[in-house]
Amino acid sequence: MTDIRVLIADDQAAVREGLALLLETMSGVTVVGQAADGLEAAALAAELAPDVVLMDLNMPRADGIEATSRVLAQNPEIRVVVLTTYEDDTSIVGALRAGALGYLTKAATRADIERAVKAAAAGQAILDPAVQRQLLAAATATPAAPATSPAPAPESEAATPAADDLSPREADVLRLIAAGHSNREIAKKLFVGEATVKSHINRIFTKTGCRDRAQAVQYAFTHGYADPNA
């Protein structure tokens, strides 16, 4: 089995070197490069084509959110896992919208980081529990009423499917996707065939406008469909 190839992006040399040493102790993981800023991260990702980029958010020249966008624009097959000190709504949602599949804080343990890297390489999402709570709180918060009547939404926005368009079974499938389960695992949990699961996922993609599982995970966490107990 081929090792998971990881690129580390962090502006602090001590953090990069420490993470490299930590990752090299993990079975099936190889560090292929280190970047000191967002632009270098994007350049090295294009050059080295790692399986996973472990991405800090606060970096010079281009922050982690911009770097994530650049990396995935060049190679959508790369998986980005954010590892940062920030757990505010803006940072979390920004990273997920840019395409990050995992989000950990730097309080994460070795086991947390190994699980996130290996899950991301398999196309599964891993979010720090504190990040999950933050996203769910943001998704369920009641916004303040606007002082004036809002202008009518442009036709393109009005045509965007609402989360309520999902059927109960599609919502169940979306929650399980967000929890990192494979199609086979979802089929077992819901007592249906894998073909049925694939049909549900295709409908979820159509209704939410998602192109792949990574975007579906982002949708789940930003629309209140993620289950913190999954």
C-alpha beads as a LAMMPS data file, in Angstrom:
LAMMPS data file: protein, C-alpha beads

230 atoms
229 bonds

1 atom types
1 bond types

-500.0 500.0 xlo xhi
-500.0 500.0 ylo yhi
-500.0 500.0 zlo zhi

Masses

1 110.0

Atoms # bond

1 1 1 0.000 0.000 0.000
2 1 1 1.373 3.422 -0.979
3 1 1 2.082 5.857 1.843
4 1 1 -0.071 8.973 2.220
5 1 1 2.048 11.873 0.969
6 1 1 1.676 14.982 3.142
7 1 1 2.727 18.586 2.584
8 1 1 2.972 20.790 5.696
9 1 1 2.200 24.519 5.432
10 1 1 2.923 26.701 8.473
11 1 1 4.831 29.957 8.827
12 1 1 6.570 28.849 12.038
13 1 1 9.623 26.706 11.376
14 1 1 9.444 25.014 14.777
15 1 1 5.830 23.991 14.150
16 1 1 6.619 22.677 10.659
17 1 1 9.577 20.675 11.876
18 1 1 7.663 19.334 14.869
19 1 1 4.755 18.251 12.682
20 1 1 7.141 16.625 10.219
21 1 1 8.739 14.588 12.990
22 1 1 5.308 13.667 14.359
23 1 1 3.911 12.609 10.980
24 1 1 6.967 10.513 10.168
25 1 1 6.224 8.372 13.238
26 1 1 2.826 7.431 11.762
27 1 1 2.494 4.224 9.818
28 1 1 1.672 4.795 6.156
29 1 1 2.437 8.540 6.184
30 1 1 5.326 10.323 4.460
31 1 1 6.115 14.061 4.558
32 1 1 7.041 15.220 1.056
33 1 1 7.514 18.937 1.663
34 1 1 7.186 21.972 3.916
35 1 1 5.932 25.461 3.029
36 1 1 6.446 28.659 5.023
37 1 1 3.582 30.671 3.486
38 1 1 0.425 30.307 1.435
39 1 1 1.960 30.991 -1.963
40 1 1 4.761 28.496 -1.340
41 1 1 2.135 25.964 -0.214
42 1 1 0.254 26.345 -3.502
43 1 1 3.464 26.139 -5.533
44 1 1 4.737 23.048 -3.736
45 1 1 1.324 21.385 -3.955
46 1 1 1.387 21.895 -7.735
47 1 1 4.944 20.558 -7.946
48 1 1 4.701 17.621 -5.527
49 1 1 1.010 16.626 -5.856
50 1 1 0.667 15.427 -2.246
51 1 1 -2.353 13.447 -1.119
52 1 1 -2.960 15.762 1.844
53 1 1 -1.902 19.306 2.742
54 1 1 -1.810 20.098 6.460
55 1 1 -2.602 23.816 6.308
56 1 1 -2.214 26.623 8.838
57 1 1 -4.513 29.627 8.392
58 1 1 -2.402 32.545 9.580
59 1 1 0.452 32.771 7.057
60 1 1 2.141 35.597 5.119
61 1 1 1.709 36.375 1.406
62 1 1 -1.451 34.234 1.224
63 1 1 -3.392 32.974 4.218
64 1 1 -4.542 29.389 4.575
65 1 1 -7.970 30.043 3.084
66 1 1 -6.544 31.596 -0.074
67 1 1 -3.864 28.911 -0.237
68 1 1 -6.518 26.196 0.025
69 1 1 -8.427 27.738 -2.877
70 1 1 -5.248 27.927 -4.957
71 1 1 -4.231 24.345 -4.168
72 1 1 -7.623 22.897 -5.062
73 1 1 -7.983 25.039 -8.189
74 1 1 -4.750 23.453 -9.445
75 1 1 -5.544 19.919 -8.296
76 1 1 -9.010 19.131 -6.889
77 1 1 -7.828 15.634 -5.919
78 1 1 -5.628 17.014 -3.133
79 1 1 -7.232 16.981 0.322
80 1 1 -6.649 19.911 2.662
81 1 1 -6.774 19.579 6.438
82 1 1 -6.601 22.849 8.354
83 1 1 -4.542 22.800 11.568
84 1 1 -4.792 26.170 13.280
85 1 1 -5.316 28.026 16.539
86 1 1 -8.480 29.682 15.202
87 1 1 -11.981 28.305 15.776
88 1 1 -14.133 31.364 15.012
89 1 1 -17.053 31.186 12.569
90 1 1 -15.318 33.233 9.880
91 1 1 -12.193 31.057 9.811
92 1 1 -14.084 27.764 9.927
93 1 1 -16.685 28.602 7.280
94 1 1 -14.066 30.312 5.109
95 1 1 -11.831 27.246 5.155
96 1 1 -14.695 24.848 4.423
97 1 1 -15.995 27.004 1.594
98 1 1 -12.482 27.113 0.142
99 1 1 -12.585 23.321 0.050
100 1 1 -10.878 22.106 3.236
101 1 1 -12.043 18.608 4.133
102 1 1 -10.754 18.598 7.700
103 1 1 -10.413 21.258 10.395
104 1 1 -8.421 20.776 13.598
105 1 1 -7.205 23.179 16.242
106 1 1 -3.629 23.011 17.468
107 1 1 -4.919 21.430 20.659
108 1 1 -5.316 18.270 18.569
109 1 1 -3.458 15.191 19.759
110 1 1 -1.189 12.967 17.687
111 1 1 -4.072 10.514 17.341
112 1 1 -6.395 13.310 16.176
113 1 1 -3.937 14.438 13.510
114 1 1 -3.267 10.897 12.287
115 1 1 -6.994 10.163 12.081
116 1 1 -7.657 13.409 10.203
117 1 1 -4.850 12.873 7.692
118 1 1 -5.867 9.282 6.964
119 1 1 -9.566 10.146 6.782
120 1 1 -8.896 13.054 4.420
121 1 1 -6.763 10.853 2.173
122 1 1 -9.783 8.530 1.949
123 1 1 -12.065 11.466 1.092
124 1 1 -13.699 11.590 4.521
125 1 1 -14.210 14.683 6.663
126 1 1 -12.810 15.121 10.147
127 1 1 -13.658 18.191 12.196
128 1 1 -12.500 19.010 15.713
129 1 1 -15.440 18.564 18.158
130 1 1 -15.150 22.218 19.192
131 1 1 -15.350 23.205 15.525
132 1 1 -18.439 21.039 15.049
133 1 1 -20.147 22.734 17.996
134 1 1 -19.221 26.160 16.652
135 1 1 -20.621 25.368 13.207
136 1 1 -23.822 23.895 14.563
137 1 1 -24.322 26.884 16.856
138 1 1 -23.799 29.252 13.935
139 1 1 -26.136 27.253 11.717
140 1 1 -28.947 27.260 14.261
141 1 1 -28.533 30.849 15.447
142 1 1 -31.481 33.133 14.684
143 1 1 -30.273 36.141 12.647
144 1 1 -31.349 39.610 13.697
145 1 1 -34.268 41.052 11.743
146 1 1 -33.136 43.557 9.087
147 1 1 -34.017 47.193 9.663
148 1 1 -35.477 47.492 6.183
149 1 1 -37.028 45.067 3.770
150 1 1 -34.307 43.251 1.834
151 1 1 -34.036 43.690 -1.882
152 1 1 -35.338 40.790 -3.965
153 1 1 -32.713 38.097 -4.451
154 1 1 -31.171 37.831 -7.909
155 1 1 -32.581 35.026 -9.996
156 1 1 -29.422 32.964 -9.537
157 1 1 -29.700 33.166 -5.745
158 1 1 -33.429 32.560 -5.736
159 1 1 -32.838 29.378 -7.706
160 1 1 -30.442 28.000 -5.089
161 1 1 -32.039 24.924 -3.490
162 1 1 -32.977 25.253 0.186
163 1 1 -31.886 22.706 2.789
164 1 1 -35.580 21.915 3.352
165 1 1 -35.713 20.450 -0.168
166 1 1 -33.947 17.326 1.113
167 1 1 -36.144 14.381 2.006
168 1 1 -35.744 12.851 5.504
169 1 1 -33.776 9.926 4.071
170 1 1 -31.538 12.256 2.035
171 1 1 -30.921 14.263 5.206
172 1 1 -29.907 11.042 6.979
173 1 1 -27.475 10.229 4.179
174 1 1 -26.021 13.750 4.264
175 1 1 -25.469 13.529 8.036
176 1 1 -23.637 10.235 7.592
177 1 1 -21.497 11.671 4.786
178 1 1 -20.568 14.567 7.092
179 1 1 -19.645 12.045 9.796
180 1 1 -17.125 10.514 7.392
181 1 1 -18.889 7.276 6.497
182 1 1 -18.323 5.499 3.186
183 1 1 -21.187 4.446 0.901
184 1 1 -20.889 0.883 2.188
185 1 1 -21.063 2.026 5.817
186 1 1 -24.077 4.240 5.071
187 1 1 -25.832 1.342 3.358
188 1 1 -25.288 -0.877 6.410
189 1 1 -26.509 1.780 8.833
190 1 1 -29.657 2.497 6.815
191 1 1 -30.269 -1.148 5.818
192 1 1 -30.312 -0.377 2.105
193 1 1 -28.147 -1.302 -0.865
194 1 1 -25.135 0.727 -1.989
195 1 1 -26.934 1.521 -5.252
196 1 1 -29.717 3.148 -3.232
197 1 1 -27.176 5.177 -1.283
198 1 1 -25.576 6.356 -4.533
199 1 1 -29.004 7.422 -5.824
200 1 1 -29.631 9.419 -2.641
201 1 1 -26.192 11.045 -2.927
202 1 1 -26.798 11.998 -6.552
203 1 1 -30.084 13.657 -5.560
204 1 1 -28.352 15.439 -2.662
205 1 1 -25.728 16.777 -5.076
206 1 1 -28.445 17.957 -7.467
207 1 1 -30.527 19.651 -4.777
208 1 1 -27.647 21.311 -2.949
209 1 1 -25.523 22.186 -5.973
210 1 1 -22.573 20.194 -4.599
211 1 1 -20.094 18.633 -7.030
212 1 1 -18.549 16.063 -4.700
213 1 1 -18.506 14.654 -1.162
214 1 1 -16.178 17.384 0.098
215 1 1 -18.680 20.070 -0.889
216 1 1 -21.514 17.985 0.571
217 1 1 -19.663 17.904 3.893
218 1 1 -19.284 21.687 3.796
219 1 1 -22.986 22.030 2.990
220 1 1 -23.934 19.771 5.888
221 1 1 -21.957 21.750 8.427
222 1 1 -23.030 25.157 7.165
223 1 1 -26.734 24.244 6.920
224 1 1 -27.222 22.457 10.227
225 1 1 -27.327 18.909 8.849
226 1 1 -24.194 17.632 10.577
227 1 1 -24.792 15.352 13.546
228 1 1 -22.215 15.886 16.325
229 1 1 -23.118 12.491 17.787
230 1 1 -22.523 10.554 14.552

Bonds

1 1 1 2
2 1 2 3
3 1 3 4
4 1 4 5
5 1 5 6
6 1 6 7
7 1 7 8
8 1 8 9
9 1 9 10
10 1 10 11
11 1 11 12
12 1 12 13
13 1 13 14
14 1 14 15
15 1 15 16
16 1 16 17
17 1 17 18
18 1 18 19
19 1 19 20
20 1 20 21
21 1 21 22
22 1 22 23
23 1 23 24
24 1 24 25
25 1 25 26
26 1 26 27
27 1 27 28
28 1 28 29
29 1 29 30
30 1 30 31
31 1 31 32
32 1 32 33
33 1 33 34
34 1 34 35
35 1 35 36
36 1 36 37
37 1 37 38
38 1 38 39
39 1 39 40
40 1 40 41
41 1 41 42
42 1 42 43
43 1 43 44
44 1 44 45
45 1 45 46
46 1 46 47
47 1 47 48
48 1 48 49
49 1 49 50
50 1 50 51
51 1 51 52
52 1 52 53
53 1 53 54
54 1 54 55
55 1 55 56
56 1 56 57
57 1 57 58
58 1 58 59
59 1 59 60
60 1 60 61
61 1 61 62
62 1 62 63
63 1 63 64
64 1 64 65
65 1 65 66
66 1 66 67
67 1 67 68
68 1 68 69
69 1 69 70
70 1 70 71
71 1 71 72
72 1 72 73
73 1 73 74
74 1 74 75
75 1 75 76
76 1 76 77
77 1 77 78
78 1 78 79
79 1 79 80
80 1 80 81
81 1 81 82
82 1 82 83
83 1 83 84
84 1 84 85
85 1 85 86
86 1 86 87
87 1 87 88
88 1 88 89
89 1 89 90
90 1 90 91
91 1 91 92
92 1 92 93
93 1 93 94
94 1 94 95
95 1 95 96
96 1 96 97
97 1 97 98
98 1 98 99
99 1 99 100
100 1 100 101
101 1 101 102
102 1 102 103
103 1 103 104
104 1 104 105
105 1 105 106
106 1 106 107
107 1 107 108
108 1 108 109
109 1 109 110
110 1 110 111
111 1 111 112
112 1 112 113
113 1 113 114
114 1 114 115
115 1 115 116
116 1 116 117
117 1 117 118
118 1 118 119
119 1 119 120
120 1 120 121
121 1 121 122
122 1 122 123
123 1 123 124
124 1 124 125
125 1 125 126
126 1 126 127
127 1 127 128
128 1 128 129
129 1 129 130
130 1 130 131
131 1 131 132
132 1 132 133
133 1 133 134
134 1 134 135
135 1 135 136
136 1 136 137
137 1 137 138
138 1 138 139
139 1 139 140
140 1 140 141
141 1 141 142
142 1 142 143
143 1 143 144
144 1 144 145
145 1 145 146
146 1 146 147
147 1 147 148
148 1 148 149
149 1 149 150
150 1 150 151
151 1 151 152
152 1 152 153
153 1 153 154
154 1 154 155
155 1 155 156
156 1 156 157
157 1 157 158
158 1 158 159
159 1 159 160
160 1 160 161
161 1 161 162
162 1 162 163
163 1 163 164
164 1 164 165
165 1 165 166
166 1 166 167
167 1 167 168
168 1 168 169
169 1 169 170
170 1 170 171
171 1 171 172
172 1 172 173
173 1 173 174
174 1 174 175
175 1 175 176
176 1 176 177
177 1 177 178
178 1 178 179
179 1 179 180
180 1 180 181
181 1 181 182
182 1 182 183
183 1 183 184
184 1 184 185
185 1 185 186
186 1 186 187
187 1 187 188
188 1 188 189
189 1 189 190
190 1 190 191
191 1 191 192
192 1 192 193
193 1 193 194
194 1 194 195
195 1 195 196
196 1 196 197
197 1 197 198
198 1 198 199
199 1 199 200
200 1 200 201
201 1 201 202
202 1 202 203
203 1 203 204
204 1 204 205
205 1 205 206
206 1 206 207
207 1 207 208
208 1 208 209
209 1 209 210
210 1 210 211
211 1 211 212
212 1 212 213
213 1 213 214
214 1 214 215
215 1 215 216
216 1 216 217
217 1 217 218
218 1 218 219
219 1 219 220
220 1 220 221
221 1 221 222
222 1 222 223
223 1 223 224
224 1 224 225
225 1 225 226
226 1 226 227
227 1 227 228
228 1 228 229
229 1 229 230
